[in-house]
Amino acid sequence: MEIVIDTGDTVPVFAQIIEQIKNAVLSGDLAPGSALPSIRQLANDLQLNPNTVAKAYRLLERDSVIETRGYRGTFIHPDAVTNSTVDLNAWVISKLEEVVKEFRGAGVTDSEIRIAFGNVMNNRNK
Amino acid sequence: MYLDILFYMIFLSQIFLLSWYYPKKLRTRVEYVFNNYPPDKYPNLYPRPLEKYQRGLWTYWNTNIFMMIIALGFFLLLVSRVANGEADTAIVVTTFFLQFVPMLMLEVAVLRYYKAMQENRTRTIRSAQLQPRRLFDFISPGLLGLAILIYFAFVALIIYVNQFGFSWFGGYSNILMITLSNLFFAAIAYWHMFGKKMDPYQSHEDRMNQTKLVVKQMAFVSIAVTLYVSFNIVLSAFGLRHLQPMFLSIYFQLLAIISYQAVSIENIDFEVYKEEPLAT
């Protein structure tokens, strides 16, 4: 199973890795329990910074698409097929769209929404 | 007398193998690539103009010839018995190191070649296999086991010989030396298995074949080094130190035979070098 990335693409490299691993899981190319290369190996093969691959692996692990079994390495999660269909990024966007629509309906300006969002993200209101 | 003649023949064989036979084989291989995979059809294979590589090959070949002439001078020194046999080991070692100089030059040139390839690469598309590489993908458990077994047999030999307190015996420093050598060989194997891809265009199959060859070479070199040092100790223990130069020369030839092994050119995928680099 080959992974192909384009460093010139507008999509960040870590997102390309995530998308391709999820697609491989959904197409059956990567079965649950299959071993994945180590972060260092994949980073060296793709001539990338190991942090980029580590970020992709971290997010895939968060989504339970992959799992790390200590020194034995990284493997495809037993529930990876189901979990690969969940796109947290798309879910966040749809939720935000709902909230923003509600705010606008209540007469809040875009500028106020941005400032409030920034404050919430930076925990300024706490 | 017969032993002397045998030694001279073995030393001549060293000169021939290291300065003529293998360099000629390598030169023929590179010329075959130049002729059959020219820059106009395989631009990725030539990050710098072809003339530069032809000049490099010429320098490599002529340095070998020059070293061979010096080595033949050493051979005459041996035959004339000017040094009365005492300097035989020094002559064999010096000759080997001189013969090794072109090989070192070649290694440096190869590193520069790959660096130029990386610099020239404008393509932004990269690929990798989503499978972990494991040690036994590259070496059989039998060969690795044999190398480990020989190492432990060597340790046992050192412990055994150490009891006799021979004045010439280096003691446990032999174990340290061999352990460090083996760690060095293991590091080279590891670097090839998991390290950065040197040739950015190389196909996955070619890389795997190349890595298999290097890992096997390292195992064989480890076995050869350990066996040679063990054999040397045994020769000394039995009062046969005068045979050391002969076995040293055989050992150097064995190292050269292992080191000069290369993946068959017919099995290399040259199509990957065909594509014009894409500007992004």
Boltz contact constraints between the chains, C-beta under 6 A:
constraints:
  - contact:
      token1: [A, 1]
      token2: [B, 130]
      max_distance: 6.0
  - contact:
      token1: [A, 2]
      token2: [B, 127]
      max_distance: 6.0
  - contact:
      token1: [A, 2]
      token2: [B, 129]
      max_distance: 6.0
  - contact:
      token1: [A, 3]
      token2: [B, 128]
      max_distance: 6.0
  - contact:
      token1: [A, 3]
      token2: [B, 130]
      max_distance: 6.0
  - contact:
      token1: [A, 4]
      token2: [B, 127]
      max_distance: 6.0
  - contact:
      token1: [A, 5]
      token2: [B, 126]
      max_distance: 6.0
  - contact:
      token1: [A, 6]
      token2: [B, 124]
      max_distance: 6.0
  - contact:
      token1: [A, 6]
      token2: [B, 125]
      max_distance: 6.0
  - contact:
      token1: [A, 7]
      token2: [B, 124]
      max_distance: 6.0
  - contact:
      token1: [A, 8]
      token2: [B, 124]
      max_distance: 6.0
  - contact:
      token1: [A, 8]
      token2: [B, 280]
      max_distance: 6.0
  - contact:
      token1: [A, 35]
      token2: [B, 132]
      max_distance: 6.0
  - contact:
      token1: [A, 37]
      token2: [B, 132]
      max_distance: 6.0
  - contact:
      token1: [A, 41]
      token2: [B, 194]
      max_distance: 6.0
  - contact:
      token1: [A, 42]
      token2: [B, 128]
      max_distance: 6.0
  - contact:
      token1: [A, 44]
      token2: [B, 196]
      max_distance: 6.0
  - contact:
      token1: [A, 45]
      token2: [B, 128]
      max_distance: 6.0
  - contact:
      token1: [A, 46]
      token2: [B, 126]
      max_distance: 6.0
  - contact:
      token1: [A, 46]
      token2: [B, 128]
      max_distance: 6.0
  - contact:
      token1: [A, 47]
      token2: [B, 126]
      max_distance: 6.0
  - contact:
      token1: [A, 73]
      token2: [B, 132]
      max_distance: 6.0
